[in-house]
Amino acid sequence: MLNWDDPLAPPVLQMPEPNLEASVTSAESTKMPVGLDLRQDRSVKHAPGKIQRPVINPVVAKPINADDKRVVNGLTDINQLAPFKYPWAWEYFLNANKNHWTPLDINMTQDVHDYQHKLTLEERHVYENVLSYLTTSDILAMRNIGLAVMEKMTAPELQIYQARQVYEEAMHTWTYQHCIETIGLDQGEIYNRYRVVPEIHHKIQICNRRLDSVLRPNIDLNDRDELENFVLAYTFFAGVFEGTWFYNGFSPIFALQRRGLMKGTAEQFQYIMRDEVLHASFGIRVCNQIVLEEKVKLDPKVIQHMWEEAEAAESQYAHFLLPDPILGYSATDHIAQFRFIANRRANKLHHKIPFPGAENSLPWLDEQANLKKEKNFFETRVTEYQTGGALNWD
């Protein structure tokens, strides 16, 4: 019996009161309980209060064989992490934790001064609309992984990293909100731009269309059409949305940073960018694994259309963001870099290169993800904090 005065104390066993009638047992009372053998039955009789071992159904109690795991449509126990079939997924999780941070770790004082006294009207337009696009985008990324993708994975080592990814998308959203609050921007106006600015709205609608197609509760990945659509949607989010739009989306702020402006915001975006490159790399690897395991054949024309639609939307967005160039950055640079990064992601996905001849118009952009940082975050931490700067972020 539990001691309510001291719940951590060992329970006191209460012996039953002697019952003379219990000496006369009926035939019914001597029947063996289902699933217990004679040794278990004797132990219960001679050791009152001993807990009986639960019965295991031998049909479902077979040890897990890692080779039986699959990314989707697997039949092994989803609750058993190891042995791994996909050890690389566990490595992604370990590496992601090397980039742990919060937006409160970074000083934004200079950004407030820069925004109020140094940015031109055109540069403020760029800064505000980059935030407007990203605030909504990371929530979409969080919903995609957390609601549409994770529950379809049938190997827990994949879900472990994706759980971390969901947390990181929430962290990114907090970061944008922190920037908006710190600078003193109108939250209602900034957050609603994706609904009223056609060039931002169009990109979000493309994402919503992909997400809605796999967020249905009755989706069955044993159906080949459903499976193909799921892989296509995941390919879009990994290759286009996070791998290219996000990667390209931070570059206007990095262009300001290169001139000594909005350095706090840019530093936060560096940490976000490292997360997003890992997200894209992981998603691409998962998509390739599904294609391999399930023998999925995606239509090359559909794939090419996906990239061309993304480029058209990015081009419209770039011309809205930069109707005229700012010092060190232009819409032409932005679009050219999109094509170059799109080719890189398509190559990893084993797709035909969508934009032959595209050149790297922003050779400094990769430095933002590869730069190694070791710092104390302005003496807010006792020990030095090292991000995953030494990782291979491609």
C-alpha positions as CSV (number, residue, x, y, z in Angstrom):
1,M,0.0,0.0,0.0
2,L,1.3,3.5,-0.9
3,N,2.3,5.7,2.0
4,W,0.7,9.0,1.1
5,D,2.8,10.8,3.8
6,D,6.0,9.6,2.1
7,P,5.3,8.6,-1.5
8,L,8.9,7.6,-2.1
9,A,8.9,5.1,0.7
10,P,8.7,1.4,-0.3
11,P,5.1,0.1,-0.2
12,V,4.0,-1.8,2.9
13,L,2.5,-5.2,2.1
14,Q,-0.7,-5.8,3.9
15,M,-1.4,-9.5,4.7
16,P,-5.0,-10.6,4.1
17,E,-7.2,-11.5,7.1
18,P,-7.5,-15.3,7.6
19,N,-10.6,-16.7,6.0
20,L,-11.7,-20.1,7.0
21,E,-14.0,-20.4,4.0
22,A,-11.0,-20.0,1.7
23,S,-9.8,-23.4,2.7
24,V,-12.6,-24.9,0.7
25,T,-11.8,-24.2,-2.9
26,S,-14.2,-24.9,-5.7
27,A,-13.3,-26.4,-9.0
28,E,-13.8,-23.1,-10.7
29,S,-11.3,-21.3,-8.4
30,T,-8.6,-23.8,-9.3
31,K,-8.6,-23.2,-13.0
32,M,-5.2,-21.9,-14.4
33,P,-5.1,-18.3,-15.4
34,V,-4.6,-17.9,-19.1
35,G,-1.0,-17.4,-20.1
36,L,0.5,-18.7,-16.7
37,D,2.3,-21.9,-16.3
38,L,2.4,-24.1,-13.2
39,R,5.6,-22.5,-11.9
40,Q,4.1,-19.0,-12.0
41,D,0.9,-20.4,-10.4
42,R,2.8,-22.0,-7.5
43,S,4.9,-18.8,-7.0
44,V,1.7,-16.9,-6.6
45,K,0.3,-19.3,-4.0
46,H,3.5,-19.5,-1.9
47,A,4.4,-15.8,-2.2
48,P,1.3,-13.7,-1.6
49,G,1.6,-10.2,-3.1
50,K,4.3,-11.1,-5.7
51,I,3.6,-9.4,-9.0
52,Q,2.9,-11.8,-11.8
53,R,5.0,-11.4,-15.0
54,P,2.9,-10.2,-17.9
55,V,2.1,-12.6,-20.7
56,I,3.9,-11.9,-24.0
57,N,2.4,-12.9,-27.3
58,P,5.2,-14.7,-29.1
59,V,3.8,-13.7,-32.5
60,V,4.4,-10.0,-31.9
61,A,7.4,-10.3,-29.6
62,K,10.1,-11.0,-32.1
63,P,13.3,-8.9,-31.8
64,I,13.7,-6.0,-34.2
65,N,15.9,-6.6,-37.3
66,A,17.3,-3.2,-38.5
67,D,17.2,-4.5,-42.1
68,D,13.4,-4.7,-41.9
69,K,13.0,-0.9,-41.2
70,R,11.8,1.4,-44.0
71,V,11.4,5.1,-44.3
72,V,7.7,4.8,-45.0
73,N,5.3,1.8,-45.0
74,G,7.6,-0.1,-42.5
75,L,6.2,-2.8,-40.2
76,T,8.8,-2.8,-37.4
77,D,8.2,-1.3,-34.0
78,I,8.3,2.5,-34.4
79,N,9.1,2.9,-30.7
80,Q,12.4,1.1,-30.8
81,L,15.2,3.4,-31.8
82,A,18.1,1.0,-32.2
83,P,19.6,-0.9,-33.9
84,F,19.7,1.8,-36.5
85,K,19.1,1.2,-40.2
86,Y,19.7,4.9,-40.9
87,P,22.7,5.9,-38.7
88,W,23.1,9.0,-40.8
89,A,19.8,10.3,-39.4
90,W,21.1,10.0,-35.9
91,E,24.2,11.9,-36.9
92,Y,22.0,14.7,-38.3
93,F,20.4,14.9,-34.8
94,L,23.7,15.1,-33.0
95,N,25.1,17.7,-35.4
96,A,21.9,19.8,-35.1
97,N,22.5,20.1,-31.4
98,K,25.9,21.7,-32.1
99,N,24.0,24.7,-33.5
100,H,21.9,25.3,-30.4
101,W,21.2,29.0,-29.6
102,T,18.4,31.4,-28.9
103,P,17.7,34.9,-30.3
104,L,18.2,36.4,-26.9
105,D,21.9,35.4,-27.1
106,I,22.6,38.1,-29.7
107,N,22.9,41.8,-29.1
108,M,20.5,43.9,-31.3
109,T,21.3,47.4,-29.9
110,Q,23.2,48.4,-33.0
111,D,20.5,47.2,-35.3
112,V,18.0,49.6,-33.7
113,H,20.3,52.5,-34.4
114,D,21.1,51.3,-37.9
115,Y,17.4,51.0,-38.8
116,Q,16.5,54.3,-37.4
117,H,19.5,56.4,-38.6
118,K,21.5,54.6,-41.3
119,L,19.2,52.5,-43.6
120,T,17.8,54.2,-46.6
121,L,14.1,54.0,-47.4
122,E,14.9,51.3,-50.0
123,E,16.9,49.3,-47.5
124,R,14.1,49.5,-44.9
125,H,11.8,48.2,-47.6
126,V,14.1,45.2,-48.1
127,Y,14.6,44.5,-44.4
128,E,10.9,44.6,-43.5
129,N,9.7,42.5,-46.4
130,V,12.4,39.8,-45.9
131,L,11.0,39.5,-42.3
132,S,7.4,39.5,-43.6
133,Y,8.1,36.6,-45.9
134,L,10.2,34.6,-43.4
135,T,7.8,34.9,-40.5
136,T,5.1,33.0,-42.4
137,S,7.5,30.6,-44.1
138,D,9.0,29.1,-41.0
139,I,5.6,28.3,-39.6
140,L,4.8,26.6,-42.9
141,A,8.0,24.6,-42.6
142,M,7.1,23.6,-39.0
143,R,3.6,22.5,-40.0
144,N,5.0,20.5,-42.9
145,I,7.5,18.5,-40.9
146,G,5.4,18.2,-37.7
147,L,2.0,17.5,-39.1
148,A,2.5,16.1,-42.6
149,V,5.8,14.3,-42.6
150,M,6.8,13.0,-39.2
151,E,3.8,10.8,-38.7
152,K,4.4,9.0,-42.0
153,M,8.0,8.0,-41.0
154,T,8.3,4.4,-39.8
155,A,11.9,4.5,-38.5
156,P,12.3,6.4,-35.2
157,E,15.8,7.7,-36.0
158,L,14.2,9.8,-38.7
159,Q,11.5,11.1,-36.4
160,I,14.1,12.0,-33.7
161,Y,15.8,14.5,-36.1
162,Q,12.5,15.8,-37.5
163,A,11.4,16.5,-33.9
164,R,14.5,18.6,-33.5
165,Q,13.6,20.3,-36.8
166,V,10.1,21.2,-35.6
167,Y,11.7,22.8,-32.5
168,E,14.2,24.7,-34.7
169,E,11.4,26.1,-37.0
170,A,9.7,27.4,-33.9
171,M,13.0,28.9,-32.8
172,H,13.3,30.7,-36.1
173,T,9.8,32.1,-35.8
174,W,10.8,33.4,-32.4
175,T,13.9,35.0,-33.9
176,Y,11.9,36.9,-36.5
177,Q,9.4,38.0,-33.9
178,H,12.3,39.1,-31.7
179,C,13.7,41.2,-34.5
180,I,10.3,42.8,-35.2
181,E,9.8,43.6,-31.6
182,T,13.3,44.9,-31.0
183,I,13.3,47.2,-34.0
184,G,9.8,48.4,-33.1
185,L,8.0,47.4,-36.3
186,D,4.2,47.3,-36.5
187,Q,3.5,43.6,-36.0
188,G,0.1,43.6,-37.5
189,E,1.4,45.3,-40.6
190,I,4.5,43.1,-41.0
191,Y,2.7,39.8,-40.4
192,N,-0.2,40.6,-42.8
193,R,2.0,41.5,-45.7
194,Y,2.0,37.9,-46.9
195,R,-1.8,38.2,-47.3
196,V,-1.8,41.6,-49.1
197,V,1.5,41.7,-51.1
198,P,0.9,39.5,-54.2
199,E,4.6,38.6,-54.7
200,I,4.8,37.3,-51.1
201,H,1.4,35.7,-51.1
202,H,2.1,33.8,-54.3
203,K,5.1,32.0,-52.8
204,I,3.1,31.1,-49.7
205,Q,0.2,29.8,-51.8
206,I,2.6,27.5,-53.7
207,C,3.7,26.1,-50.4
208,N,0.1,25.7,-49.1
209,R,-0.9,23.8,-52.2
210,R,1.9,21.3,-51.6
211,L,1.2,21.0,-47.9
212,D,-2.5,20.6,-48.3
213,S,-2.0,17.7,-50.7
214,V,-0.3,15.6,-48.0
215,L,-1.9,16.9,-44.8
216,R,-5.1,14.9,-45.4
217,P,-5.9,12.4,-42.7
218,N,-6.8,9.6,-45.1
219,I,-3.6,9.5,-47.1
220,D,-2.4,6.0,-47.8
221,L,1.3,5.7,-48.9
222,N,0.7,2.1,-50.0
223,D,-1.2,3.7,-52.9
224,R,1.4,4.5,-55.6
225,D,-0.2,7.8,-56.6
226,E,-0.4,9.0,-53.0
227,L,3.2,7.9,-52.4
228,E,4.5,9.7,-55.5
229,N,2.6,12.9,-54.5
230,F,4.1,12.6,-51.0
231,V,7.6,12.3,-52.3
232,L,7.0,15.2,-54.7
233,A,5.7,17.4,-51.8
234,Y,8.7,16.5,-49.6
235,T,11.0,17.1,-52.5
236,F,9.5,20.6,-52.9
237,F,9.9,21.5,-49.2
238,A,13.5,20.1,-49.0
239,G,14.8,21.1,-52.3
240,V,12.9,24.3,-53.2
241,F,11.4,25.8,-50.1
242,E,14.2,25.2,-47.5
243,G,17.1,24.3,-49.8
244,T,16.7,27.2,-52.2
245,W,14.1,29.9,-51.2
246,F,15.3,30.0,-47.6
247,Y,19.0,29.8,-48.5
248,N,18.5,32.6,-51.0
249,G,16.1,34.5,-48.7
250,F,18.7,35.5,-46.2
251,S,21.1,37.0,-48.7
252,P,19.6,40.6,-48.8
253,I,20.3,40.9,-45.0
254,F,23.8,39.4,-45.4
255,A,24.4,42.1,-48.1
256,L,23.6,44.7,-45.5
257,Q,25.8,43.0,-43.0
258,R,28.7,43.1,-45.4
259,R,28.5,46.9,-45.2
260,G,28.4,46.9,-41.5
261,L,24.6,47.3,-41.2
262,M,22.0,45.2,-39.2
263,K,24.8,42.9,-38.0
264,G,22.7,41.5,-35.1
265,T,19.9,40.4,-37.4
266,A,22.4,38.9,-39.9
267,E,24.1,37.0,-37.1
268,Q,20.8,35.4,-36.1
269,F,20.2,34.6,-39.7
270,Q,23.5,32.8,-39.9
271,Y,22.4,30.4,-37.2
272,I,19.1,29.9,-38.9
273,M,20.8,29.3,-42.3
274,R,22.9,26.5,-40.8
275,D,19.7,24.9,-39.5
276,E,18.0,25.2,-42.8
277,V,20.9,23.8,-44.8
278,L,20.8,20.7,-42.5
279,H,17.0,20.5,-42.9
280,A,17.3,20.6,-46.7
281,S,20.2,18.1,-46.7
282,F,18.3,15.7,-44.5
283,G,15.0,16.0,-46.5
284,I,16.8,15.4,-49.8
285,R,18.4,12.3,-48.3
286,V,15.1,11.0,-47.1
287,C,13.5,11.6,-50.4
288,N,16.3,9.8,-52.2
289,Q,15.9,6.9,-49.8
290,I,12.2,6.6,-50.4
291,V,12.7,6.7,-54.1
292,L,15.2,3.9,-53.7
293,E,13.3,1.7,-51.3
294,E,9.8,2.1,-52.9
295,K,11.1,2.3,-56.5
296,V,9.3,5.6,-57.0
297,K,9.6,7.1,-60.5
298,L,8.9,10.9,-60.6
299,D,7.9,12.4,-63.9
300,P,10.9,14.6,-65.1
301,K,8.5,17.0,-66.7
302,V,6.7,17.5,-63.4
303,I,10.0,18.0,-61.6
304,Q,11.1,20.6,-64.2
305,H,7.8,22.4,-63.8
306,M,8.3,22.5,-60.1
307,W,11.7,24.3,-60.5
308,E,10.4,26.7,-63.1
309,E,7.3,27.6,-61.1
310,A,9.6,28.3,-58.1
311,E,11.9,30.4,-60.2
312,A,9.0,32.5,-61.6
313,A,7.7,33.1,-58.1
314,E,11.2,34.0,-56.8
315,S,11.7,36.4,-59.7
316,Q,8.5,38.3,-59.0
317,Y,9.5,38.5,-55.3
318,A,13.0,39.7,-56.1
319,H,11.7,42.5,-58.3
320,F,9.2,43.6,-55.6
321,L,11.9,43.4,-52.9
322,L,14.5,45.3,-55.1
323,P,12.7,47.5,-57.7
324,D,16.1,49.3,-57.7
325,P,19.4,47.9,-56.5
326,I,20.7,48.7,-53.1
327,L,24.5,49.1,-52.6
328,G,26.0,45.7,-53.2
329,Y,22.8,43.8,-54.1
330,S,20.2,43.7,-56.9
331,A,17.2,41.6,-58.1
332,T,19.5,40.3,-60.9
333,D,21.9,39.0,-58.3
334,H,19.1,37.4,-56.3
335,I,17.6,35.6,-59.3
336,A,20.9,34.4,-60.7
337,Q,21.8,33.0,-57.3
338,F,18.5,31.2,-57.0
339,R,19.2,29.3,-60.3
340,F,22.7,28.4,-59.2
341,I,21.5,27.0,-55.8
342,A,18.6,25.3,-57.5
343,N,21.0,23.4,-59.7
344,R,23.0,22.3,-56.7
345,R,19.9,21.0,-54.9
346,A,18.6,19.3,-58.1
347,N,21.9,17.5,-58.5
348,K,21.7,16.1,-54.9
349,L,18.1,14.9,-55.7
350,H,19.4,13.2,-58.9
351,H,17.2,15.5,-61.0
352,K,18.2,16.9,-64.4
353,I,19.8,20.3,-63.9
354,P,16.9,22.8,-64.3
355,F,18.9,25.9,-65.2
356,P,22.0,25.0,-67.3
357,G,24.7,27.6,-67.3
358,A,23.6,29.3,-64.0
359,E,26.6,30.9,-62.3
360,N,27.3,31.7,-58.7
361,S,26.5,35.4,-58.5
362,L,27.1,35.6,-54.7
363,P,30.3,33.7,-54.0
364,W,30.3,35.1,-50.4
365,L,26.9,33.5,-49.5
366,D,28.3,30.1,-48.6
367,E,30.6,31.8,-46.1
368,Q,27.6,32.7,-44.0
369,A,26.9,29.0,-43.3
370,N,30.5,27.9,-43.2
371,L,32.0,30.6,-40.9
372,K,33.1,29.1,-37.6
373,K,31.9,31.0,-34.5
374,E,33.2,30.6,-31.0
375,K,31.9,33.2,-28.6
376,N,30.5,34.0,-25.2
377,F,27.5,35.8,-26.5
378,F,28.5,39.1,-24.9
379,E,29.4,37.4,-21.6
380,T,26.0,35.9,-21.2
381,R,27.4,32.4,-21.0
382,V,30.1,31.0,-18.7
383,T,31.7,28.7,-21.2
384,E,32.4,29.2,-24.8
385,Y,29.6,28.3,-27.2
386,Q,30.6,26.5,-30.4
387,T,28.2,26.1,-33.3
388,G,28.5,23.4,-36.0
389,G,30.7,25.6,-38.1
390,A,33.0,22.7,-38.9
391,L,30.3,20.6,-40.5
392,N,29.9,20.0,-44.2
393,W,26.8,22.1,-44.9
394,D,26.4,21.3,-48.5
